[in-house]
Amino acid sequence: MTKATAGALPEGVAAADGTTPAIVVDGGAVRLGGRTVWSGVDLTVERGEFVSVLGPNGVGKSTLVRALLGLQRLSAGSVRVLGRAPEEARRQIGYLPQRRSFDRSLRIRGVDVVRLGADGTRWGLPLGRGARQREARRRIDEVVDQVGARAYALRPIGEISGGEQQRLLIAQALVQRPAMLLLDEPLDSLDLPNQGAVAALVARLCQKEGITVLLVAHDVNPILPYLDRVVYLGRGGAVSGTPEEVITSETLSALYGTPIEVLRTSDGRLVVVGQPEAPAYHHDRHAP
């Protein structure tokens, strides 16, 4: 079951301003182990947009990210990223996979983790000498400042907080000056203040740097003020549009084929109640 993005463009068609959309999925489908993860998915993301991918566990959010990276082939349909096949666009994408905590005993400095964004593909070989090395160091310093991590970048990565680690990982993804950021649950396991801080940082990068952002999330609330559009996955399909269009009782009930109720609390937070999601799926998972 799928509802295409309003104004979705077929593969290879330029946007109204003459630029190619950042992402175009046309009738996309993925099958894994004989099971259809999702099918008939149509999606268009314009350059510079901040879009979130939402939905319960197991609906294929990370699979969509892998398809955009060219790491998962579609079983049907087509996908174009930055006007090209995903594997050809990969070098223009900054990717942040699902977060894994660093061991507290890890002595690698935060700035060294950022440096992996510049030389990680070289298996530890230095970036040469002279001007090239100076430029790499300058760029690393630049992105550390860009994410506001200067105060702790020289500390061991295992000793700093989860929010500080996440800022440094975003800096790592920015080193190669990507046109797009794919962030797979970057707010997971962070407390509310750090969720808000990281969400604001990503929104600022999107707005000031013109970087297209596709962010996978469990909880839409920390990023809700910043989003241009959302993609909600469920029952093997997807629905996309503005948050006001998609995160409604009517739209989600149609997507899942079962009654879903969307409530808005007095402080503006959204709560989704019903099956197949657990009650209050978009609640504050870090509350006592």
C-alpha positions, -999 to 999 in steps of 0.1 A, spaced: 0 0 0 16 32 -11 8 69 -15 33 87 -37 48 120 -27 28 149 -39 44 161 -71 67 131 -73 88 130 -104 96 99 -125 132 87 -127 156 112 -143 132 141 -145 146 175 -134 129 195 -107 112 227 -114 143 248 -106 163 228 -131 182 207 -106 178 169 -103 160 158 -71 183 144 -45 164 111 -43 139 95 -67 124 61 -59 99 49 -85 79 18 -77 107 5 -55 104 -29 -39 128 -51 -18 125 -88 -10 147 -104 17 147 -141 24 116 -146 3 97 -119 22 86 -85 7 100 -58 30 82 -30 11 69 -26 -25 54 1 -47 73 28 -29 74 62 -47 95 89 -32 110 122 -42 133 143 -20 144 176 -33 178 190 -28 183 207 6 152 191 22 152 176 57 131 144 56 126 118 82 118 81 77 94 68 104 77 35 113 78 7 138 107 -18 140 109 -43 111 93 -23 84 125 -17 65 137 18 74 173 8 74 167 -13 43 157 19 25 189 36 36 209 7 23 191 9 -10 200 46 -13 236 37 -6 236 10 -33 242 -17 -7 208 -33 -12 194 -40 -47 158 -34 -55 137 -64 -65 115 -40 -86 114 -4 -96 143 20 -97 162 44 -75 183 75 -84 204 94 -59 218 128 -68 208 121 -104 228 88 -106 228 52 -96 232 49 -58 266 32 -60 279 60 -83 266 87 -58 280 71 -27 311 93 -25 288 124 -22 269 109 7 278 112 44 265 81 62 260 77 99 249 41 107 229 30 137 248 41 168 269 17 188 283 29 221 321 33 224 337 13 251 347 36 280 382 23 279 387 33 242 416 58 241 412 70 206 406 108 206 374 122 192 394 141 165 409 108 154 374 94 149 366 125 128 398 119 108 385 85 97 361 104 75 391 117 55 414 87 55 394 57 67 393 42 32 431 42 31 434 16 58 454 40 81 478 52 55 486 89 59 470 115 35 504 124 20 525 154 28 526 191 23 496 209 10 473 179 9 480 170 45 475 206 56 442 208 38 430 176 54 439 189 89 422 222 81 390 205 70 390 183 101 393 214 123 366 231 103 340 203 108 349 199 145 340 236 149 310 232 127 294 207 150 305 226 182 329 199 194 361 218 199 359 216 237 361 178 238 376 168 205 410 159 220 395 138 247 393 99 244 360 91 226 350 66 253 351 92 280 327 118 265 289 117 266 266 101 240 256 134 226 292 146 223 301 113 205 272 118 181 284 153 172 319 139 164 304 112 143 284 137 123 316 157 119 332 125 105 303 122 79 309 159 69 346 157 62 342 149 25 318 178 19 288 156 11 258 167 -8 236 144 13 235 130 49 219 96 55 215 93 93 202 60 107 186 66 141 212 92 153 190 102 183 186 67 196 198 62 232 203 99 237 185 117 265 160 144 257 184 174 259 209 157 236 182 146 212 171 182 208 207 195 205 216 170 178 183 176 159 190 213 159 225 207 147 214 186 118 187 211 109 213 239 109 236 219 86 206 213 62 197 250 61 231 267 61 251 242 41 223 232 17 228 195 25 199 171 19 192 151 51 173 118 53 171 108 90 157 76 103 139 80 136 117 62 161 105 94 177 95 123 154 90 148 182 127 160 186 129 167 149 93 177 142 99 215 142 126 212 115 111 187 90 101 195 55 85 161 50 83 126 64 81 91 49 61 66 70 67 29 63 43 2 72 25 -29 58 50 -33 30 44 2 16 49 39 24 31 72 26 49 105 24 42 142 26 44 170 52 41 159 88 7 175 89 -5 154 60 10 121 70 10 118 108 -28 118 111 -53 92 124 -68 89 89 -36 85 70 -19 60 93 -51 40 97 -52 36 59 -15 27 58 -17 0 84 -53 -12 77 -62 -9 114 -74 19 136 -46 43 146 -51 74 166 -28 103 166 -30 126 196 -13 160 202 -3 168 238 -6 202 253 31 209 247 27 200 210 42 165 210 26 138 188 16 104 203 6 75 180 -18 50 197 -29 17 182 -17 -14 165 6 -25 149 26 1 169 26 0 207 7 27 224 25 61 225 51 49 201 64 84 196 66 90 234 97 100 253 115 67 257 140 82 281 115 94 306 116 78 341 
